Amino acid sequence: MTTALHMVVLAARAAGGWALDGVFNALDDADGLARECAEGRAMGFDGKSLIHPGQIAVANAVFSPTPAELAEAEAMIAAAGGGAERFRNRMIEDMHVETARRLLQRAR
């Protein structure tokens, strides 16, 4: 199943679209929903399909970037000069900067 989920993310990226993880059916299990959202975000999903309004706050909390992530993205974009380079003791390339731009765009 993990391979299939990764293929969804890869296909969405290749097509320039968003990848949405599947539904979580246990309506009274907010902790389980949060765990599944976190797993989906870690796999690269952009959000989650929801089946009840009570799930919106949990999904938004997990999939929304944190203030630290937004600050990191802004700093990376400001520092980037193009190509492979050092940023805050790690190597970044144009693809990392593009990911940071998409993060900021989605946050707006």
C-alpha distances in whole Angstrom, upper triangle without the diagonal:
4,5,5,6,9,10,11,13,14,15,17,19,20,21,23,21,19,15,15,12,12,15,15,18,20,23,25,22,23,22,18,18,19,17,14,16,17,13,13,16,15,12,15,15,18,18,17,17,20,21,24,27,27,23,25,27,24,21,24,25,22,21,25,26,29,32,32,29,31,34,32,31,35,36,34,35,39,39,37,39,37,35,34,36,36,35,35,35,32,32,31,30,31,27,27,30,28,26,28,30,27,27,30,30,28,29,33
4,5,5,6,9,10,11,12,14,16,17,18,20,21,20,18,14,14,12,13,16,16,19,21,23,25,22,22,21,18,18,18,16,13,14,14,11,10,13,12,9,12,12,16,17,16,17,20,22,25,27,27,23,24,26,23,20,23,23,20,19,23,24,26,29,29,26,28,31,29,28,32,33,30,32,35,35,33,36,33,32,30,32,32,31,32,31,28,28,27,27,27,24,24,27,25,22,25,27,24,24,28,28,25,27,30
4,5,5,6,9,10,10,12,14,15,16,18,20,19,18,14,15,13,15,18,19,22,24,26,29,26,26,25,22,21,21,19,16,17,17,14,13,15,14,10,13,13,17,18,18,19,22,24,27,29,30,26,27,28,25,23,25,26,22,21,25,25,28,31,30,27,29,32,30,28,32,33,31,31,35,35,33,35,32,30,29,31,32,31,32,32,28,27,26,26,26,23,23,26,25,22,25,27,24,24,28,28,26,28,31
4,5,5,6,9,10,10,12,14,15,17,18,17,16,12,13,11,12,15,17,20,22,25,27,25,25,24,21,20,21,19,16,17,18,14,13,15,15,11,13,13,16,17,16,17,20,22,25,27,28,24,25,27,24,22,24,25,22,21,24,25,28,31,31,28,30,33,31,29,33,34,32,32,36,36,34,36,33,32,31,33,34,33,34,34,30,30,28,27,27,23,24,27,25,22,26,27,24,24,28,27,25,27,30
4,5,5,7,9,10,11,13,14,16,17,15,13,9,10,8,10,13,15,18,20,22,25,22,22,21,18,17,18,16,13,13,14,11,9,12,12,8,9,9,12,13,12,14,17,19,22,24,25,21,22,23,21,18,20,22,18,17,20,21,24,28,27,24,26,29,27,26,29,31,29,29,33,33,31,34,31,30,29,31,32,31,31,32,28,28,26,26,25,22,22,25,23,20,23,24,21,21,25,24,22,24,27
4,5,5,6,9,10,11,12,14,15,14,13,10,11,10,13,16,18,21,23,25,28,25,24,23,21,19,19,18,15,15,15,12,10,11,11,7,8,9,12,14,14,16,20,22,25,27,27,23,23,25,23,19,21,22,19,17,20,21,24,27,26,23,25,28,25,24,27,29,26,27,31,31,29,31,28,27,26,28,28,28,29,29,25,24,23,22,22,18,19,22,20,17,20,22,19,19,23,23,21,23,26
4,5,5,6,8,10,10,12,14,13,13,10,12,12,14,17,20,23,25,27,30,27,27,26,24,22,22,21,18,17,18,15,13,14,14,10,11,11,14,16,16,17,21,23,26,28,29,25,25,27,25,22,23,25,22,20,23,23,26,29,29,25,27,30,28,26,29,31,28,28,32,32,30,32,29,27,27,29,30,30,31,31,28,26,24,23,23,19,20,23,21,19,22,23,20,21,25,24,22,25,27
4,5,5,6,9,10,11,12,11,10,7,9,9,11,15,17,20,23,25,27,25,25,25,22,20,20,19,16,15,17,14,11,13,14,10,10,9,11,12,13,14,17,20,23,25,26,22,22,24,22,19,21,22,20,17,20,21,25,28,28,24,25,29,27,25,28,30,28,28,31,32,30,32,29,28,28,30,31,30,31,32,29,27,25,24,23,19,20,23,20,18,21,22,18,19,23,22,19,22,25
4,6,5,6,9,10,10,9,8,5,8,9,12,16,18,21,24,25,28,25,24,24,22,19,19,18,16,14,15,13,10,10,11,8,6,6,9,11,12,14,18,21,24,25,25,22,21,23,21,18,19,20,17,15,18,18,22,24,24,21,22,25,23,21,24,26,24,24,28,28,26,28,26,25,25,27,27,26,28,28,25,24,21,21,20,16,17,19,16,14,17,18,15,16,19,19,17,19,22
4,5,5,6,9,10,10,10,9,12,13,16,19,22,25,27,29,31,29,28,27,25,23,23,22,19,18,18,16,13,14,14,10,9,10,12,15,16,18,21,24,27,28,29,26,25,27,25,21,22,24,21,18,20,21,24,27,26,22,23,26,24,22,25,27,24,24,27,28,25,27,24,23,23,25,27,26,28,28,24,23,20,19,18,14,16,18,16,14,18,18,16,17,21,20,19,21,24
4,5,5,6,9,8,9,8,12,13,15,19,22,25,28,29,32,30,29,29,27,24,25,24,21,19,20,18,15,16,17,13,12,11,13,15,16,17,21,24,27,28,29,26,25,27,26,22,23,25,22,20,22,23,26,29,29,25,26,29,27,24,27,29,26,26,29,30,27,29,26,25,25,28,30,29,31,31,28,26,23,22,20,17,19,21,18,16,20,20,17,19,22,21,19,22,24
4,5,5,6,5,6,5,9,11,14,18,21,24,27,27,30,28,27,27,25,23,23,22,19,18,19,17,14,14,15,13,10,9,10,12,14,15,19,22,24,25,27,23,22,24,23,19,20,22,20,17,19,20,23,26,26,22,23,26,24,22,24,27,24,24,27,28,26,28,25,24,25,27,29,28,30,31,27,26,23,21,19,16,17,19,16,14,17,17,14,16,19,17,16,19,21
4,5,5,6,7,8,12,14,17,20,23,26,29,30,32,30,29,29,27,24,24,23,21,19,19,18,15,14,15,13,10,10,10,14,16,18,21,24,27,27,29,25,24,25,24,21,21,23,20,17,19,19,22,24,24,20,21,24,22,19,22,24,21,20,24,25,22,24,21,21,21,24,25,24,26,27,24,22,19,17,16,12,14,15,12,11,15,15,12,14,17,16,15,18,20
4,6,8,10,11,14,17,19,23,26,29,32,33,35,34,32,32,30,27,27,27,24,22,23,21,18,18,18,16,13,13,14,17,19,20,24,27,30,31,32,29,27,29,28,24,24,26,24,21,22,22,26,28,28,24,24,27,25,22,24,26,23,22,26,27,24,25,22,21,22,25,27,26,29,29,26,24,21,18,16,13,16,17,14,14,17,17,14,17,20,18,18,21,23
4,5,9,10,14,16,19,22,25,28,31,32,35,33,32,32,30,27,27,27,25,23,24,22,19,19,20,17,15,14,14,16,18,19,23,26,28,29,31,28,26,28,28,24,24,26,24,21,22,23,26,28,29,25,25,28,26,23,25,28,25,24,27,28,26,27,24,23,25,27,29,29,31,32,29,27,23,21,19,16,18,19,15,15,19,17,15,17,20,18,17,21,22
4,7,10,13,16,19,22,25,28,31,31,34,33,31,31,30,27,26,26,24,21,22,22,18,17,19,17,14,13,12,15,17,19,22,25,27,28,29,26,24,26,26,22,22,24,22,19,19,20,23,25,26,22,21,24,23,20,22,24,22,20,24,25,23,24,22,22,23,25,27,26,29,30,27,25,21,19,16,14,16,16,12,12,15,14,11,14,16,14,14,17,18
4,7,10,13,16,19,22,25,28,28,31,29,27,28,27,23,23,24,21,19,20,20,16,15,17,15,12,11,10,12,14,15,18,21,24,24,26,23,21,23,23,19,19,21,20,16,17,18,22,24,25,21,21,24,24,20,23,25,23,22,26,27,25,27,24,25,26,28,29,28,30,31,28,27,23,22,19,16,18,18,14,13,16,15,12,14,16,14,12,16,17
4,6,10,13,15,18,22,24,24,27,26,24,24,23,20,20,20,18,15,16,16,13,12,15,13,10,8,6,8,10,12,15,18,21,21,22,19,17,20,19,15,15,18,16,13,14,16,19,22,23,19,19,23,22,19,22,24,23,22,25,27,25,27,26,26,26,28,29,27,29,30,27,26,23,22,20,17,17,18,15,13,15,15,11,12,15,13,11,14,16
4,7,10,13,16,19,22,22,25,23,22,22,20,17,17,18,15,13,14,13,10,10,12,10,8,5,5,7,8,10,14,17,19,20,21,18,17,19,18,14,15,17,15,12,15,16,20,23,23,20,20,24,23,21,23,26,24,24,27,29,27,29,27,27,27,29,30,28,29,30,27,26,24,23,21,18,18,20,17,14,17,17,14,14,17,16,13,16,18
4,7,9,12,15,18,18,21,20,18,19,17,14,15,15,12,10,13,12,9,10,13,11,9,6,6,5,5,6,10,13,16,17,18,14,14,16,15,11,13,15,13,11,14,16,19,23,24,20,21,25,24,22,25,28,26,26,30,31,29,32,30,30,30,32,32,30,31,32,29,29,26,26,25,21,21,22,20,17,19,19,16,16,18,17,14,16,19
4,7,9,13,15,16,19,17,16,17,14,12,13,13,9,8,11,10,6,9,11,10,9,6,8,6,4,6,9,12,15,16,17,13,14,16,14,11,13,15,13,11,15,17,20,23,24,21,23,26,25,24,27,29,28,28,32,33,31,34,32,32,32,33,33,31,32,33,30,30,27,27,27,23,23,24,22,19,21,22,18,18,21,20,17,19,21
4,7,10,13,14,17,16,16,16,14,11,13,13,10,10,13,12,9,12,14,13,13,10,11,9,6,5,8,10,13,15,16,13,14,17,15,12,15,17,15,14,17,20,23,26,27,25,26,30,29,27,30,33,32,32,35,36,35,38,36,36,35,37,37,35,35,36,33,33,31,31,30,27,26,28,26,23,25,26,22,21,24,23,20,22,24
4,6,9,10,14,13,13,14,12,9,12,13,10,10,13,13,11,14,16,15,16,13,14,10,7,5,6,7,10,12,13,10,12,15,13,11,14,16,15,14,18,21,23,27,28,26,27,31,30,29,32,34,33,34,37,39,38,40,39,39,38,39,39,37,37,38,36,36,34,34,33,30,29,31,29,25,27,28,24,23,26,25,21,23,25
4,6,8,10,9,10,11,8,6,10,10,8,9,12,12,11,14,16,16,17,14,15,12,9,8,7,8,10,12,12,9,12,14,12,11,14,16,14,15,18,21,23,27,28,26,28,31,31,30,33,35,34,35,38,40,39,42,41,40,40,40,40,38,37,38,36,37,35,35,35,31,30,32,30,27,28,29,26,24,27,27,23,24,26
4,6,9,9,11,13,10,9,13,13,11,13,16,16,15,18,20,20,21,18,19,16,12,11,9,8,9,13,12,10,13,16,14,13,17,18,17,18,21,25,26,30,31,29,31,34,34,34,36,39,38,39,42,43,43,46,44,44,43,44,44,41,41,42,40,40,39,39,39,35,34,36,34,31,32,33,30,28,30,30,26,27,29
4,6,6,8,10,8,8,11,12,11,13,16,16,16,19,21,21,23,20,21,17,14,13,11,10,10,13,11,10,14,15,13,14,17,18,17,19,22,25,26,30,31,30,31,34,35,34,37,39,39,40,43,44,44,47,46,45,45,45,44,42,41,42,40,41,40,41,40,37,35,37,36,32,33,34,31,29,32,32,28,28,31
4,6,7,10,9,8,12,14,13,14,17,18,18,20,22,23,24,21,21,17,14,13,10,8,7,10,8,8,11,13,12,13,16,17,17,18,21,24,25,29,30,29,31,34,34,34,36,39,39,39,42,44,44,47,46,46,45,46,45,42,41,43,41,42,40,41,41,37,36,37,36,32,33,34,31,29,31,31,27,27,29
4,6,9,9,9,12,14,14,15,17,19,19,21,23,24,25,23,23,20,17,16,13,12,10,12,9,9,13,13,12,14,17,17,17,20,22,25,26,29,30,30,31,34,35,35,37,39,40,41,43,45,45,48,47,47,47,47,46,43,42,43,42,43,41,43,42,39,37,39,37,34,34,36,33,30,32,32,29,28,30
4,5,5,6,9,10,11,12,14,16,17,18,20,21,23,21,21,18,15,16,13,13,12,14,10,10,13,13,11,13,16,15,15,18,20,23,23,27,28,27,29,32,32,32,35,37,37,38,41,42,42,46,45,45,44,44,43,40,39,40,38,40,38,40,40,36,35,36,35,32,32,34,31,28,30,31,27,27,29
4,5,5,6,9,10,10,12,14,15,16,18,20,21,19,19,16,14,15,12,13,12,12,9,7,10,10,7,10,12,12,12,14,17,19,20,23,24,24,26,28,29,29,32,34,34,35,38,39,39,43,42,42,41,41,40,37,36,37,36,37,36,37,37,34,32,33,33,29,29,31,28,25,27,28,24,23,26
4,5,5,6,9,10,11,12,14,15,16,18,20,19,19,17,15,16,15,16,15,16,13,11,13,12,9,11,14,12,11,15,17,19,19,22,23,23,25,28,28,28,31,33,33,34,37,38,38,42,41,41,40,39,38,35,34,35,34,35,34,36,36,33,31,33,32,28,28,30,28,25,27,28,25,24,27
4,5,5,6,9,10,11,12,14,15,17,19,17,18,16,13,15,13,15,15,16,13,11,14,14,10,11,15,14,12,15,18,20,21,24,25,24,26,29,29,29,32,34,33,35,38,38,38,42,41,40,39,39,38,36,34,35,34,35,34,35,36,32,30,32,32,28,28,30,28,25,28,29,25,25,28
4,5,5,6,9,10,10,12,14,15,17,14,15,12,10,11,10,12,12,13,11,8,10,11,7,8,11,11,10,12,15,18,19,22,23,22,24,27,27,27,30,32,31,32,35,36,36,40,39,39,38,38,37,34,33,35,33,34,32,34,33,30,29,30,29,25,26,28,25,22,25,25,22,22,25
4,5,5,6,9,10,10,12,14,15,14,14,12,11,13,12,14,14,15,12,9,11,10,6,7,10,9,7,10,12,15,15,19,20,19,21,24,24,24,27,29,28,30,32,33,34,37,36,36,35,35,34,31,30,31,30,31,30,31,31,28,26,28,27,23,24,25,23,20,23,24,20,19,23
4,5,5,6,9,10,11,12,14,14,15,13,12,15,14,17,17,18,16,13,14,14,10,10,13,12,9,11,14,16,17,21,21,19,22,25,24,24,28,29,29,30,33,34,34,37,36,36,34,34,33,31,30,30,29,30,29,30,31,28,26,28,27,23,24,26,24,21,24,25,22,22,25
4,5,5,6,9,10,11,13,11,13,11,9,12,12,14,15,17,15,12,14,14,10,9,13,13,10,11,15,17,18,22,22,20,23,26,25,25,28,30,29,30,33,34,33,37,36,35,34,34,33,31,31,31,29,30,29,30,30,27,25,27,26,22,24,26,23,21,24,24,21,21,25
4,5,5,6,9,10,11,9,10,8,7,10,11,14,15,15,14,10,11,11,8,6,9,9,6,7,11,13,15,19,19,17,19,22,22,22,25,27,26,27,30,31,31,34,33,33,32,32,31,29,28,29,27,28,27,28,28,24,23,24,23,20,20,22,19,17,20,21,17,17,21
4,5,5,6,9,10,10,11,10,10,14,14,17,18,19,17,14,14,14,10,9,11,10,6,8,11,12,13,17,17,15,18,20,20,20,23,25,24,25,28,29,29,32,31,31,29,30,29,26,25,26,24,25,24,26,26,23,21,23,22,18,19,21,19,16,19,21,18,17,21
4,5,5,6,9,9,11,11,11,14,15,18,20,21,19,16,17,17,13,12,14,13,10,10,14,15,16,20,20,18,20,23,22,21,25,26,25,27,30,30,29,33,31,30,29,30,29,27,26,27,25,25,24,25,26,22,21,23,23,19,20,23,20,18,21,22,19,20,24
4,5,5,6,5,8,8,8,11,13,16,18,19,19,15,15,16,13,10,13,13,10,9,13,14,16,20,20,17,19,23,21,21,24,26,24,25,29,29,28,31,30,29,28,29,29,27,27,28,25,25,24,24,24,21,20,22,21,17,19,20,18,16,19,20,17,18,21
4,5,5,5,7,7,9,13,15,18,20,20,19,16,15,15,13,10,11,11,8,6,10,10,13,16,16,14,16,19,18,17,20,22,21,22,25,26,25,28,27,27,26,26,26,24,23,24,22,22,21,22,22,18,17,19,18,14,15,17,15,13,16,17,14,15,18
4,5,7,10,11,12,16,18,21,23,23,22,19,19,18,16,13,15,14,10,10,13,12,14,18,17,14,17,19,17,17,21,22,20,22,25,25,25,28,26,25,24,25,24,22,22,22,20,20,19,20,21,17,16,18,18,14,16,18,16,14,18,19,17,17,21
4,6,9,11,12,15,18,21,23,24,24,20,20,20,18,15,16,17,13,12,15,15,17,21,20,17,19,22,20,19,23,24,22,23,27,27,25,28,27,25,24,25,25,24,24,24,21,21,20,20,21,17,16,19,18,14,17,19,16,15,19,20,18,19,22
4,6,9,11,14,17,21,23,23,23,20,19,20,17,14,15,16,12,10,13,13,16,19,18,15,17,20,18,16,20,22,20,20,24,24,23,26,24,23,22,24,24,22,23,24,21,20,18,18,18,14,14,16,15,11,14,16,13,12,16,16,14,16,19
4,6,8,11,14,17,19,20,20,17,16,17,15,12,13,14,11,9,12,13,16,19,20,16,18,21,20,18,21,24,22,22,26,27,25,28,26,26,26,27,27,25,26,27,24,24,21,21,21,17,16,18,16,13,15,17,13,12,16,16,13,15,18
4,7,10,13,17,18,18,19,16,14,15,14,10,11,13,10,7,9,11,14,17,18,15,15,19,18,16,19,22,21,21,24,25,24,27,26,26,26,27,27,25,25,27,24,24,22,21,20,17,16,17,15,12,14,14,11,10,13,13,10,12,15
4,7,9,13,15,15,15,12,11,12,11,7,8,11,9,6,9,12,15,18,19,17,17,21,21,19,22,24,24,24,27,28,28,31,29,29,29,30,30,28,28,30,27,27,25,25,24,21,20,21,19,16,17,17,14,13,15,15,11,13,15
4,6,10,12,13,13,10,9,12,10,7,9,12,10,8,12,15,18,21,22,20,21,24,24,23,25,28,27,27,31,32,31,34,33,33,33,34,34,31,31,33,30,31,28,28,27,24,23,24,22,19,20,21,18,16,19,18,15,16,19
4,7,10,11,13,10,10,13,12,9,11,14,13,12,15,18,21,24,26,23,24,28,28,26,29,31,30,30,34,35,34,37,36,36,36,37,37,35,35,37,34,34,32,31,30,27,26,27,25,22,24,24,20,19,22,21,17,18,21
4,6,8,9,6,7,11,10,8,11,14,13,13,15,19,21,24,26,24,25,29,29,28,30,33,32,32,35,37,37,40,39,39,39,40,39,37,37,38,36,36,34,34,33,30,29,30,28,25,26,26,23,21,23,22,19,19,21
4,7,9,7,9,13,13,11,14,17,17,16,19,22,25,28,30,28,29,32,33,31,34,37,36,36,39,41,40,43,42,42,42,43,43,41,41,42,40,40,38,38,37,33,33,34,32,29,30,30,26,25,27,26,22,23,25
4,5,6,8,11,11,11,13,16,16,17,19,22,24,27,29,28,28,32,33,32,34,37,37,37,40,42,41,44,44,44,44,45,44,41,41,43,41,41,39,40,38,35,34,35,33,30,30,31,27,26,27,26,23,23,24
4,5,6,8,10,10,12,14,15,16,17,21,22,25,28,26,27,30,31,30,32,35,35,35,38,40,40,43,43,43,43,44,43,40,40,42,40,41,39,39,38,35,34,34,32,29,29,29,26,24,26,25,21,21,22
4,6,7,8,10,11,13,14,16,17,20,21,24,27,26,26,30,31,30,32,35,35,36,38,40,40,44,43,44,43,44,43,40,39,41,40,41,39,39,38,35,34,34,33,30,30,30,27,25,26,26,22,22,23
4,6,6,6,9,10,11,12,14,18,19,22,24,23,24,27,28,27,30,32,32,33,36,37,37,41,40,40,40,40,40,37,36,38,36,37,35,36,35,32,30,31,30,26,27,27,24,22,24,24,20,19,21
4,6,5,6,8,10,10,11,15,17,20,22,21,21,25,26,25,27,30,30,30,33,35,35,38,38,38,38,38,38,35,34,36,35,36,33,34,33,30,29,29,27,24,24,25,22,19,21,20,17,16,18
4,6,5,6,9,10,10,14,15,17,20,19,20,23,24,24,25,28,29,29,31,34,34,37,37,38,38,38,37,34,33,35,34,35,33,34,33,30,28,29,27,24,24,24,22,19,20,20,17,15,18
4,5,5,6,9,10,13,14,17,19,18,19,22,23,23,25,28,28,29,31,33,33,37,37,37,36,36,35,32,31,33,32,33,31,32,32,29,27,28,27,23,23,24,22,19,20,21,18,16,19
4,5,5,6,8,12,13,17,19,17,18,21,22,21,24,26,26,27,30,31,31,35,34,34,34,34,33,31,30,32,30,31,29,30,29,26,24,25,24,20,21,22,19,16,18,18,15,14,17
4,5,5,6,9,11,14,16,15,15,19,20,19,21,24,24,24,27,29,29,33,32,33,33,33,32,29,28,31,29,30,28,29,28,25,23,24,22,19,19,19,17,14,15,16,12,11,14
4,6,6,8,9,12,14,13,14,17,18,18,20,23,23,24,27,28,29,32,32,33,32,32,31,28,27,29,28,29,27,28,28,25,23,24,23,20,19,20,18,15,16,17,14,12,15
4,6,8,9,13,14,13,14,17,18,18,20,22,22,23,26,27,28,31,31,31,30,30,29,26,25,27,25,27,25,26,26,23,21,22,21,18,17,19,17,14,16,17,14,13,16
4,6,9,13,14,12,13,16,16,16,18,21,20,21,24,25,25,29,28,28,28,28,28,25,24,26,24,25,23,24,23,20,18,19,18,15,15,16,14,11,13,14,11,10,14
4,6,9,11,10,10,13,14,14,16,18,19,19,22,23,24,27,27,28,28,27,27,24,23,25,24,25,23,24,23,20,18,18,18,14,13,15,12,9,11,12,9,7,11
4,7,8,6,6,10,11,10,12,15,15,16,18,20,20,24,24,25,25,24,23,20,19,22,21,22,20,21,20,18,16,16,15,12,11,12,11,7,9,11,9,7,11
4,5,5,6,9,10,11,12,14,15,17,19,20,21,25,26,26,26,25,23,20,18,21,20,22,20,22,22,20,17,17,18,15,13,15,14,10,11,14,12,10,13
4,5,5,6,9,10,11,12,14,15,17,18,20,24,25,26,26,24,23,19,18,21,20,22,21,22,22,21,18,17,18,16,13,15,15,12,11,14,13,10,13
4,5,5,6,9,10,11,12,14,15,16,18,22,23,24,23,21,19,16,14,17,17,19,18,20,21,20,16,16,18,15,12,15,16,12,12,16,15,13,15
4,5,5,6,9,10,10,12,14,15,16,20,21,22,21,20,18,15,14,16,16,17,15,17,18,16,13,13,14,12,9,12,12,9,9,13,12,10,14
4,5,5,6,9,10,11,12,14,15,19,20,22,21,20,19,16,15,18,18,19,17,18,17,17,13,12,13,11,8,10,11,7,7,10,11,8,11
4,5,5,6,9,10,11,12,14,18,19,21,21,19,17,14,13,16,16,18,16,18,18,18,14,13,15,14,10,12,14,11,9,13,14,12,13
4,5,5,6,9,10,11,12,16,17,18,17,16,14,10,10,13,13,14,13,15,15,15,11,11,13,11,8,11,13,10,10,14,15,13,15
4,5,5,6,9,10,11,14,15,16,16,15,15,11,12,15,14,14,12,13,13,12,9,8,10,8,5,7,9,7,7,11,12,11,13
4,5,5,6,9,10,14,15,17,18,16,16,12,13,16,16,16,14,15,14,15,12,9,11,11,7,8,11,10,8,11,13,12,13
4,6,5,6,9,12,14,16,16,14,13,9,10,13,13,14,12,14,14,15,12,10,13,13,9,11,14,13,11,15,17,15,17
4,5,5,6,10,11,13,12,11,10,7,9,12,11,11,9,10,10,12,8,7,10,10,7,9,12,12,11,14,16,16,17
4,5,5,9,10,12,13,12,13,10,12,15,14,14,11,11,10,11,9,6,8,10,7,7,11,11,10,12,15,15,16
4,6,8,11,14,15,13,13,11,12,16,16,15,13,13,13,15,13,9,12,14,11,11,14,14,13,15,18,17,18
4,6,9,12,12,10,9,7,10,13,13,12,11,11,12,14,12,10,13,14,12,13,16,16,15,18,20,20,21
4,6,8,9,8,9,8,11,14,13,11,8,8,8,11,10,7,10,12,11,11,15,16,15,17,20,20,21
4,7,9,8,10,10,14,16,15,12,10,9,9,13,12,10,13,15,14,14,18,19,18,20,23,23,24
4,7,8,11,12,15,17,15,12,9,7,6,10,11,9,11,14,14,14,17,18,18,20,22,23,24
4,6,10,12,16,16,14,10,8,5,6,9,10,10,12,14,15,15,18,19,20,21,24,25,26
4,7,10,13,13,10,7,6,4,7,10,10,10,13,15,15,17,19,20,21,23,25,26,27
4,7,10,10,8,6,6,6,9,12,11,11,14,15,15,17,20,20,21,23,25,26,27
4,7,6,6,5,6,9,12,14,12,12,16,16,15,18,20,20,21,24,25,25,27
4,6,5,6,6,10,12,13,11,11,14,15,13,16,18,18,18,21,23,22,24
4,6,8,9,13,15,16,13,13,17,16,14,17,20,19,19,22,24,23,25
4,7,10,13,16,17,14,15,19,18,17,20,22,21,22,25,26,26,28
4,7,10,14,14,11,13,16,16,15,18,20,19,21,23,24,24,27
4,7,11,11,9,11,14,14,14,17,19,19,20,23,24,24,27
4,7,8,6,8,11,11,11,14,16,16,17,19,21,21,24
4,5,5,7,9,10,11,13,15,16,17,19,21,22,24
4,5,5,6,9,10,10,12,14,15,16,18,20,21
4,5,5,6,9,10,11,12,14,15,16,18,20
4,5,5,6,9,10,11,13,14,15,17,19
4,5,5,6,9,10,11,12,14,15,17
4,5,5,6,9,10,10,12,14,16
4,5,5,6,9,10,11,12,15
4,5,5,6,9,10,11,13
4,5,5,6,9,10,11
4,5,5,6,9,10
4,5,5,6,9
4,5,5,6
4,5,5
4,5
4
